[in-house]
């Protein structure tokens, strides 16, 4: 099972390219852990929430400071 696609597209849109792979790997690892321990429905909900929590103004400062 894969994480929900809409949050993945959102993450790809706002996340800087140099951070995307690392963040995605961590999110997918957490998704798998949640899926195994709490079930698919909870894992998907947590994945969406984790992606939204990353959407923070400081990430845009990191983009613009380069």
PDB file with SEQRES, HELIX, SHEET and CRYST1 records, atoms N, CA, C and O in Angstrom:
SEQRES   1 A   66  UNK UNK UNK UNK UNK UNK UNK UNK UNK UNK UNK UNK UNK          
SEQRES   2 A   66  UNK UNK UNK UNK UNK UNK UNK UNK UNK UNK UNK UNK UNK          
SEQRES   3 A   66  UNK UNK UNK UNK UNK UNK UNK UNK UNK UNK UNK UNK UNK          
SEQRES   4 A   66  UNK UNK UNK UNK UNK UNK UNK UNK UNK UNK UNK UNK UNK          
SEQRES   5 A   66  UNK UNK UNK UNK UNK UNK UNK UNK UNK UNK UNK UNK UNK          
SEQRES   6 A   66  UNK                                                          
HELIX    1 AA1 UNK A    5  UNK A   14  1                                  10    
HELIX    2 AA2 UNK A   17  UNK A   38  1                                  22    
HELIX    3 AA3 UNK A   40  UNK A   54  1                                  15    
HELIX    4 AA4 UNK A   57  UNK A   64  1                                   8    
CRYST1    1.000    1.000    1.000  90.00  90.00  90.00 P 1           1          
ATOM      1  N   UNK A   1       0.833  -1.184   0.000  1.00  0.00           N  
ATOM      2  CA  UNK A   1       0.000   0.000   0.000  1.00  0.00           C  
ATOM      3  C   UNK A   1       0.880   1.250   0.000  1.00  0.00           C  
ATOM      4  O   UNK A   1       1.898   1.323   0.687  1.00  0.00           O  
ATOM      5  N   UNK A   2       0.458   2.207  -0.778  1.00  0.00           N  
ATOM      6  CA  UNK A   2       1.194   3.461  -0.877  1.00  0.00           C  
ATOM      7  C   UNK A   2       0.469   4.557  -0.115  1.00  0.00           C  
ATOM      8  O   UNK A   2      -0.738   4.466   0.109  1.00  0.00           O  
ATOM      9  N   UNK A   3       1.199   5.593   0.287  1.00  0.00           N  
ATOM     10  CA  UNK A   3       0.567   6.746   0.936  1.00  0.00           C  
ATOM     11  C   UNK A   3      -0.381   7.445  -0.041  1.00  0.00           C  
ATOM     12  O   UNK A   3      -0.285   7.235  -1.250  1.00  0.00           O  
ATOM     13  N   UNK A   4      -1.289   8.268   0.466  1.00  0.00           N  
ATOM     14  CA  UNK A   4      -2.215   9.006  -0.404  1.00  0.00           C  
ATOM     15  C   UNK A   4      -1.465   9.887  -1.398  1.00  0.00           C  
ATOM     16  O   UNK A   4      -0.452  10.497  -1.057  1.00  0.00           O  
ATOM     17  N   UNK A   5      -1.967   9.950  -2.624  1.00  0.00           N  
ATOM     18  CA  UNK A   5      -1.270  10.657  -3.707  1.00  0.00           C  
ATOM     19  C   UNK A   5      -1.377  12.185  -3.610  1.00  0.00           C  
ATOM     20  O   UNK A   5      -0.413  12.888  -3.916  1.00  0.00           O  
ATOM     21  N   UNK A   6      -2.510  12.693  -3.198  1.00  0.00           N  
ATOM     22  CA  UNK A   6      -2.672  14.149  -3.137  1.00  0.00           C  
ATOM     23  C   UNK A   6      -1.663  14.799  -2.186  1.00  0.00           C  
ATOM     24  O   UNK A   6      -1.037  15.790  -2.562  1.00  0.00           O  
ATOM     25  N   UNK A   7      -1.485  14.279  -0.972  1.00  0.00           N  
ATOM     26  CA  UNK A   7      -0.447  14.873  -0.119  1.00  0.00           C  
ATOM     27  C   UNK A   7       0.956  14.749  -0.707  1.00  0.00           C  
ATOM     28  O   UNK A   7       1.801  15.618  -0.492  1.00  0.00           O  
ATOM     29  N   UNK A   8       1.204  13.668  -1.449  1.00  0.00           N  
ATOM     30  CA  UNK A   8       2.519  13.522  -2.094  1.00  0.00           C  
ATOM     31  C   UNK A   8       2.744  14.607  -3.139  1.00  0.00           C  
ATOM     32  O   UNK A   8       3.833  15.174  -3.230  1.00  0.00           O  
ATOM     33  N   UNK A   9       1.714  14.892  -3.926  1.00  0.00           N  
ATOM     34  CA  UNK A   9       1.845  15.950  -4.941  1.00  0.00           C  
ATOM     35  C   UNK A   9       2.022  17.309  -4.280  1.00  0.00           C  
ATOM     36  O   UNK A   9       2.802  18.137  -4.751  1.00  0.00           O  
ATOM     37  N   UNK A  10       1.302  17.537  -3.195  1.00  0.00           N  
ATOM     38  CA  UNK A  10       1.430  18.784  -2.460  1.00  0.00           C  
ATOM     39  C   UNK A  10       2.847  18.939  -1.915  1.00  0.00           C  
ATOM     40  O   UNK A  10       3.443  20.012  -2.010  1.00  0.00           O  
ATOM     41  N   UNK A  11       3.377  17.864  -1.344  1.00  0.00           N  
ATOM     42  CA  UNK A  11       4.741  17.884  -0.814  1.00  0.00           C  
ATOM     43  C   UNK A  11       5.738  18.199  -1.920  1.00  0.00           C  
ATOM     44  O   UNK A  11       6.642  19.014  -1.732  1.00  0.00           O  
ATOM     45  N   UNK A  12       5.579  17.561  -3.063  1.00  0.00           N  
ATOM     46  CA  UNK A  12       6.491  17.795  -4.185  1.00  0.00           C  
ATOM     47  C   UNK A  12       6.409  19.245  -4.667  1.00  0.00           C  
ATOM     48  O   UNK A  12       7.415  19.819  -5.086  1.00  0.00           O  
ATOM     49  N   UNK A  13       5.223  19.831  -4.609  1.00  0.00           N  
ATOM     50  CA  UNK A  13       5.034  21.205  -5.067  1.00  0.00           C  
ATOM     51  C   UNK A  13       5.750  22.216  -4.176  1.00  0.00           C  
ATOM     52  O   UNK A  13       6.409  23.126  -4.678  1.00  0.00           O  
ATOM     53  N   UNK A  14       5.625  22.060  -2.847  1.00  0.00           N  
ATOM     54  CA  UNK A  14       6.163  23.110  -1.983  1.00  0.00           C  
ATOM     55  C   UNK A  14       7.539  22.814  -1.410  1.00  0.00           C  
ATOM     56  O   UNK A  14       8.200  23.729  -0.918  1.00  0.00           O  
ATOM     57  N   UNK A  15       7.982  21.598  -1.454  1.00  0.00           N  
ATOM     58  CA  UNK A  15       9.243  21.244  -0.811  1.00  0.00           C  
ATOM     59  C   UNK A  15      10.423  21.510  -1.748  1.00  0.00           C  
ATOM     60  O   UNK A  15      10.365  21.153  -2.925  1.00  0.00           O  
ATOM     61  N   UNK A  16      11.480  22.125  -1.251  1.00  0.00           N  
ATOM     62  CA  UNK A  16      12.675  22.323  -2.084  1.00  0.00           C  
ATOM     63  C   UNK A  16      13.229  20.977  -2.565  1.00  0.00           C  
ATOM     64  O   UNK A  16      13.189  19.981  -1.843  1.00  0.00           O  
ATOM     65  N   UNK A  17      13.742  20.971  -3.787  1.00  0.00           N  
ATOM     66  CA  UNK A  17      14.219  19.730  -4.396  1.00  0.00           C  
ATOM     67  C   UNK A  17      15.288  19.031  -3.552  1.00  0.00           C  
ATOM     68  O   UNK A  17      15.302  17.804  -3.454  1.00  0.00           O  
ATOM     69  N   UNK A  18      16.171  19.807  -2.950  1.00  0.00           N  
ATOM     70  CA  UNK A  18      17.260  19.193  -2.192  1.00  0.00           C  
ATOM     71  C   UNK A  18      16.785  18.568  -0.875  1.00  0.00           C  
ATOM     72  O   UNK A  18      17.507  17.765  -0.286  1.00  0.00           O  
ATOM     73  N   UNK A  19      15.603  18.917  -0.412  1.00  0.00           N  
ATOM     74  CA  UNK A  19      15.055  18.343   0.820  1.00  0.00           C  
ATOM     75  C   UNK A  19      14.014  17.265   0.556  1.00  0.00           C  
ATOM     76  O   UNK A  19      13.705  16.464   1.439  1.00  0.00           O  
ATOM     77  N   UNK A  20      13.479  17.244  -0.642  1.00  0.00           N  
ATOM     78  CA  UNK A  20      12.327  16.390  -0.952  1.00  0.00           C  
ATOM     79  C   UNK A  20      12.593  14.906  -0.702  1.00  0.00           C  
ATOM     80  O   UNK A  20      11.798  14.245  -0.033  1.00  0.00           O  
ATOM     81  N   UNK A  21      13.676  14.382  -1.218  1.00  0.00           N  
ATOM     82  CA  UNK A  21      13.953  12.943  -1.099  1.00  0.00           C  
ATOM     83  C   UNK A  21      14.049  12.510   0.369  1.00  0.00           C  
ATOM     84  O   UNK A  21      13.480  11.489   0.755  1.00  0.00           O  
ATOM     85  N   UNK A  22      14.757  13.274   1.167  1.00  0.00           N  
ATOM     86  CA  UNK A  22      14.924  12.922   2.581  1.00  0.00           C  
ATOM     87  C   UNK A  22      13.625  12.978   3.348  1.00  0.00           C  
ATOM     88  O   UNK A  22      13.320  12.084   4.137  1.00  0.00           O  
ATOM     89  N   UNK A  23      12.857  14.031   3.115  1.00  0.00           N  
ATOM     90  CA  UNK A  23      11.576  14.185   3.797  1.00  0.00           C  
ATOM     91  C   UNK A  23      10.610  13.093   3.362  1.00  0.00           C  
ATOM     92  O   UNK A  23       9.919  12.502   4.192  1.00  0.00           O  
ATOM     93  N   UNK A  24      10.562  12.827   2.061  1.00  0.00           N  
ATOM     94  CA  UNK A  24       9.675  11.784   1.550  1.00  0.00           C  
ATOM     95  C   UNK A  24      10.021  10.426   2.156  1.00  0.00           C  
ATOM     96  O   UNK A  24       9.126   9.673   2.540  1.00  0.00           O  
ATOM     97  N   UNK A  25      11.287  10.114   2.243  1.00  0.00           N  
ATOM     98  CA  UNK A  25      11.709   8.842   2.836  1.00  0.00           C  
ATOM     99  C   UNK A  25      11.258   8.702   4.278  1.00  0.00           C  
ATOM    100  O   UNK A  25      10.778   7.646   4.689  1.00  0.00           O  
ATOM    101  N   UNK A  26      11.416   9.780   5.045  1.00  0.00           N  
ATOM    102  CA  UNK A  26      10.981   9.752   6.447  1.00  0.00           C  
ATOM    103  C   UNK A  26       9.466   9.592   6.558  1.00  0.00           C  
ATOM    104  O   UNK A  26       8.977   8.827   7.389  1.00  0.00           O  
ATOM    105  N   UNK A  27       8.723  10.320   5.713  1.00  0.00           N  
ATOM    106  CA  UNK A  27       7.264  10.219   5.741  1.00  0.00           C  
ATOM    107  C   UNK A  27       6.782   8.825   5.339  1.00  0.00           C  
ATOM    108  O   UNK A  27       5.849   8.291   5.938  1.00  0.00           O  
ATOM    109  N   UNK A  28       7.410   8.247   4.338  1.00  0.00           N  
ATOM    110  CA  UNK A  28       7.018   6.904   3.909  1.00  0.00           C  
ATOM    111  C   UNK A  28       7.345   5.861   4.975  1.00  0.00           C  
ATOM    112  O   UNK A  28       6.582   4.917   5.182  1.00  0.00           O  
ATOM    113  N   UNK A  29       8.457   6.032   5.636  1.00  0.00           N  
ATOM    114  CA  UNK A  29       8.830   5.114   6.716  1.00  0.00           C  
ATOM    115  C   UNK A  29       7.808   5.184   7.852  1.00  0.00           C  
ATOM    116  O   UNK A  29       7.383   4.156   8.380  1.00  0.00           O  
ATOM    117  N   UNK A  30       7.424   6.393   8.218  1.00  0.00           N  
ATOM    118  CA  UNK A  30       6.420   6.575   9.267  1.00  0.00           C  
ATOM    119  C   UNK A  30       5.068   6.011   8.832  1.00  0.00           C  
ATOM    120  O   UNK A  30       4.348   5.426   9.641  1.00  0.00           O  
ATOM    121  N   UNK A  31       4.722   6.188   7.549  1.00  0.00           N  
ATOM    122  CA  UNK A  31       3.475   5.641   7.025  1.00  0.00           C  
ATOM    123  C   UNK A  31       3.454   4.125   7.175  1.00  0.00           C  
ATOM    124  O   UNK A  31       2.460   3.564   7.636  1.00  0.00           O  
ATOM    125  N   UNK A  32       4.530   3.463   6.795  1.00  0.00           N  
ATOM    126  CA  UNK A  32       4.605   2.000   6.909  1.00  0.00           C  
ATOM    127  C   UNK A  32       4.491   1.553   8.361  1.00  0.00           C  
ATOM    128  O   UNK A  32       3.805   0.579   8.671  1.00  0.00           O  
ATOM    129  N   UNK A  33       5.164   2.272   9.237  1.00  0.00           N  
ATOM    130  CA  UNK A  33       5.100   1.944  10.664  1.00  0.00           C  
ATOM    131  C   UNK A  33       3.671   2.089  11.181  1.00  0.00           C  
ATOM    132  O   UNK A  33       3.165   1.205  11.872  1.00  0.00           O  
ATOM    133  N   UNK A  34       3.028   3.197  10.849  1.00  0.00           N  
ATOM    134  CA  UNK A  34       1.639   3.409  11.274  1.00  0.00           C  
ATOM    135  C   UNK A  34       0.707   2.357  10.680  1.00  0.00           C  
ATOM    136  O   UNK A  34      -0.199   1.870  11.357  1.00  0.00           O  
ATOM    137  N   UNK A  35       0.930   2.013   9.428  1.00  0.00           N  
ATOM    138  CA  UNK A  35       0.079   1.017   8.773  1.00  0.00           C  
ATOM    139  C   UNK A  35       0.176  -0.331   9.472  1.00  0.00           C  
ATOM    140  O   UNK A  35      -0.830  -1.010   9.675  1.00  0.00           O  
ATOM    141  N   UNK A  36       1.380  -0.707   9.833  1.00  0.00           N  
ATOM    142  CA  UNK A  36       1.574  -1.991  10.502  1.00  0.00           C  
ATOM    143  C   UNK A  36       1.036  -2.003  11.924  1.00  0.00           C  
ATOM    144  O   UNK A  36       0.540  -3.028  12.391  1.00  0.00           O  
ATOM    145  N   UNK A  37       1.130  -0.880  12.610  1.00  0.00           N  
ATOM    146  CA  UNK A  37       0.710  -0.832  14.011  1.00  0.00           C  
ATOM    147  C   UNK A  37      -0.740  -0.391  14.210  1.00  0.00           C  
ATOM    148  O   UNK A  37      -1.412  -0.866  15.126  1.00  0.00           O  
ATOM    149  N   UNK A  38      -1.224   0.513  13.357  1.00  0.00           N  
ATOM    150  CA  UNK A  38      -2.521   1.148  13.607  1.00  0.00           C  
ATOM    151  C   UNK A  38      -3.544   0.925  12.513  1.00  0.00           C  
ATOM    152  O   UNK A  38      -4.719   1.241  12.700  1.00  0.00           O  
ATOM    153  N   UNK A  39      -3.133   0.392  11.383  1.00  0.00           N  
ATOM    154  CA  UNK A  39      -4.053   0.145  10.288  1.00  0.00           C  
ATOM    155  C   UNK A  39      -3.915   1.193   9.185  1.00  0.00           C  
ATOM    156  O   UNK A  39      -3.354   2.271   9.383  1.00  0.00           O  
ATOM    157  N   UNK A  40      -4.448   0.834   8.019  1.00  0.00           N  
ATOM    158  CA  UNK A  40      -4.299   1.674   6.830  1.00  0.00           C  
ATOM    159  C   UNK A  40      -5.015   3.013   6.964  1.00  0.00           C  
ATOM    160  O   UNK A  40      -4.463   4.048   6.593  1.00  0.00           O  
ATOM    161  N   UNK A  41      -6.217   3.003   7.480  1.00  0.00           N  
ATOM    162  CA  UNK A  41      -6.984   4.252   7.600  1.00  0.00           C  
ATOM    163  C   UNK A  41      -6.259   5.279   8.474  1.00  0.00           C  
ATOM    164  O   UNK A  41      -6.138   6.446   8.101  1.00  0.00           O  
ATOM    165  N   UNK A  42      -5.789   4.843   9.617  1.00  0.00           N  
ATOM    166  CA  UNK A  42      -5.065   5.750  10.517  1.00  0.00           C  
ATOM    167  C   UNK A  42      -3.743   6.181   9.897  1.00  0.00           C  
ATOM    168  O   UNK A  42      -3.337   7.334  10.044  1.00  0.00           O  
ATOM    169  N   UNK A  43      -3.076   5.276   9.214  1.00  0.00           N  
ATOM    170  CA  UNK A  43      -1.803   5.618   8.572  1.00  0.00           C  
ATOM    171  C   UNK A  43      -2.000   6.696   7.518  1.00  0.00           C  
ATOM    172  O   UNK A  43      -1.197   7.625   7.424  1.00  0.00           O  
ATOM    173  N   UNK A  44      -3.053   6.585   6.727  1.00  0.00           N  
ATOM    174  CA  UNK A  44      -3.329   7.607   5.709  1.00  0.00           C  
ATOM    175  C   UNK A  44      -3.656   8.955   6.340  1.00  0.00           C  
ATOM    176  O   UNK A  44      -3.181   9.995   5.884  1.00  0.00           O  
ATOM    177  N   UNK A  45      -4.466   8.930   7.385  1.00  0.00           N  
ATOM    178  CA  UNK A  45      -4.807  10.184   8.075  1.00  0.00           C  
ATOM    179  C   UNK A  45      -3.558  10.826   8.662  1.00  0.00           C  
ATOM    180  O   UNK A  45      -3.354  12.033   8.528  1.00  0.00           O  
ATOM    181  N   UNK A  46      -2.724  10.024   9.308  1.00  0.00           N  
ATOM    182  CA  UNK A  46      -1.493  10.558   9.893  1.00  0.00           C  
ATOM    183  C   UNK A  46      -0.549  11.084   8.823  1.00  0.00           C  
ATOM    184  O   UNK A  46       0.119  12.096   9.035  1.00  0.00           O  
ATOM    185  N   UNK A  47      -0.483  10.414   7.678  1.00  0.00           N  
ATOM    186  CA  UNK A  47       0.374  10.866   6.585  1.00  0.00           C  
ATOM    187  C   UNK A  47      -0.063  12.250   6.101  1.00  0.00           C  
ATOM    188  O   UNK A  47       0.765  13.144   5.921  1.00  0.00           O  
ATOM    189  N   UNK A  48      -1.367  12.416   5.894  1.00  0.00           N  
ATOM    190  CA  UNK A  48      -1.880  13.731   5.471  1.00  0.00           C  
ATOM    191  C   UNK A  48      -1.514  14.810   6.494  1.00  0.00           C  
ATOM    192  O   UNK A  48      -1.050  15.892   6.133  1.00  0.00           O  
ATOM    193  N   UNK A  49      -1.724  14.505   7.741  1.00  0.00           N  
ATOM    194  CA  UNK A  49      -1.437  15.464   8.801  1.00  0.00           C  
ATOM    195  C   UNK A  49       0.061  15.791   8.843  1.00  0.00           C  
ATOM    196  O   UNK A  49       0.433  16.954   8.997  1.00  0.00           O  
ATOM    197  N   UNK A  50       0.910  14.790   8.711  1.00  0.00           N  
ATOM    198  CA  UNK A  50       2.357  15.017   8.743  1.00  0.00           C  
ATOM    199  C   UNK A  50       2.817  15.895   7.586  1.00  0.00           C  
ATOM    200  O   UNK A  50       3.689  16.744   7.767  1.00  0.00           O  
ATOM    201  N   UNK A  51       2.245  15.704   6.403  1.00  0.00           N  
ATOM    202  CA  UNK A  51       2.598  16.551   5.254  1.00  0.00           C  
ATOM    203  C   UNK A  51       2.148  17.983   5.516  1.00  0.00           C  
ATOM    204  O   UNK A  51       2.903  18.922   5.263  1.00  0.00           O  
ATOM    205  N   UNK A  52       0.938  18.163   6.015  1.00  0.00           N  
ATOM    206  CA  UNK A  52       0.439  19.517   6.283  1.00  0.00           C  
ATOM    207  C   UNK A  52       1.262  20.220   7.351  1.00  0.00           C  
ATOM    208  O   UNK A  52       1.461  21.433   7.280  1.00  0.00           O  
ATOM    209  N   UNK A  53       1.736  19.481   8.328  1.00  0.00           N  
ATOM    210  CA  UNK A  53       2.556  20.092   9.379  1.00  0.00           C  
ATOM    211  C   UNK A  53       3.879  20.612   8.838  1.00  0.00           C  
ATOM    212  O   UNK A  53       4.470  21.524   9.416  1.00  0.00           O  
ATOM    213  N   UNK A  54       4.345  20.043   7.741  1.00  0.00           N  
ATOM    214  CA  UNK A  54       5.594  20.512   7.128  1.00  0.00           C  
ATOM    215  C   UNK A  54       5.415  21.830   6.389  1.00  0.00           C  
ATOM    216  O   UNK A  54       6.388  22.545   6.150  1.00  0.00           O  
ATOM    217  N   UNK A  55       4.193  22.151   6.029  1.00  0.00           N  
ATOM    218  CA  UNK A  55       3.916  23.376   5.281  1.00  0.00           C  
ATOM    219  C   UNK A  55       4.009  24.553   6.242  1.00  0.00           C  
ATOM    220  O   UNK A  55       3.037  24.920   6.903  1.00  0.00           O  
ATOM    221  N   UNK A  56       5.180  25.123   6.302  1.00  0.00           N  
ATOM    222  CA  UNK A  56       5.480  26.184   7.269  1.00  0.00           C  
ATOM    223  C   UNK A  56       6.242  27.293   6.556  1.00  0.00           C  
ATOM    224  O   UNK A  56       7.039  27.014   5.660  1.00  0.00           O  
ATOM    225  N   UNK A  57       6.012  28.542   6.939  1.00  0.00           N  
ATOM    226  CA  UNK A  57       6.706  29.650   6.261  1.00  0.00           C  
ATOM    227  C   UNK A  57       8.231  29.524   6.254  1.00  0.00           C  
ATOM    228  O   UNK A  57       8.880  30.015   5.331  1.00  0.00           O  
ATOM    229  N   UNK A  58       8.797  28.893   7.239  1.00  0.00           N  
ATOM    230  CA  UNK A  58      10.264  28.798   7.290  1.00  0.00           C  
ATOM    231  C   UNK A  58      10.824  28.015   6.113  1.00  0.00           C  
ATOM    232  O   UNK A  58      11.967  28.246   5.717  1.00  0.00           O  
ATOM    233  N   UNK A  59      10.062  27.109   5.550  1.00  0.00           N  
ATOM    234  CA  UNK A  59      10.557  26.360   4.398  1.00  0.00           C  
ATOM    235  C   UNK A  59      10.707  27.283   3.185  1.00  0.00           C  
ATOM    236  O   UNK A  59      11.586  27.072   2.350  1.00  0.00           O  
ATOM    237  N   UNK A  60       9.858  28.294   3.088  1.00  0.00           N  
ATOM    238  CA  UNK A  60       9.977  29.250   1.994  1.00  0.00           C  
ATOM    239  C   UNK A  60      11.188  30.153   2.181  1.00  0.00           C  
ATOM    240  O   UNK A  60      11.789  30.594   1.203  1.00  0.00           O  
ATOM    241  N   UNK A  61      11.551  30.431   3.435  1.00  0.00           N  
ATOM    242  CA  UNK A  61      12.755  31.202   3.683  1.00  0.00           C  
ATOM    243  C   UNK A  61      13.981  30.418   3.233  1.00  0.00           C  
ATOM    244  O   UNK A  61      14.941  30.990   2.717  1.00  0.00           O  
ATOM    245  N   UNK A  62      13.937  29.097   3.433  1.00  0.00           N  
ATOM    246  CA  UNK A  62      15.056  28.250   3.000  1.00  0.00           C  
ATOM    247  C   UNK A  62      15.181  28.279   1.477  1.00  0.00           C  
ATOM    248  O   UNK A  62      16.291  28.254   0.945  1.00  0.00           O  
ATOM    249  N   UNK A  63      14.058  28.333   0.779  1.00  0.00           N  
ATOM    250  CA  UNK A  63      14.068  28.372  -0.671  1.00  0.00           C  
ATOM    251  C   UNK A  63      14.636  29.701  -1.158  1.00  0.00           C  
ATOM    252  O   UNK A  63      15.475  29.730  -2.059  1.00  0.00           O  
ATOM    253  N   UNK A  64      14.181  30.794  -0.565  1.00  0.00           N  
ATOM    254  CA  UNK A  64      14.560  32.118  -1.028  1.00  0.00           C  
ATOM    255  C   UNK A  64      15.951  32.547  -0.587  1.00  0.00           C  
ATOM    256  O   UNK A  64      16.511  33.486  -1.154  1.00  0.00           O  
ATOM    257  N   UNK A  65      16.513  31.889   0.400  1.00  0.00           N  
ATOM    258  CA  UNK A  65      17.830  32.294   0.871  1.00  0.00           C  
ATOM    259  C   UNK A  65      18.955  31.767   0.002  1.00  0.00           C  
ATOM    260  O   UNK A  65      20.101  32.189   0.159  1.00  0.00           O  
ATOM    261  N   UNK A  66      18.657  30.859  -0.906  1.00  0.00           N  
ATOM    262  CA  UNK A  66      19.689  30.306  -1.800  1.00  0.00           C  
ATOM    263  C   UNK A  66      20.071  31.249  -2.902  1.00  0.00           C  
ATOM    264  O   UNK A  66      20.923  30.921  -3.727  1.00  0.00           O  
TER     265      UNK A  66                                                      
END                                                                             
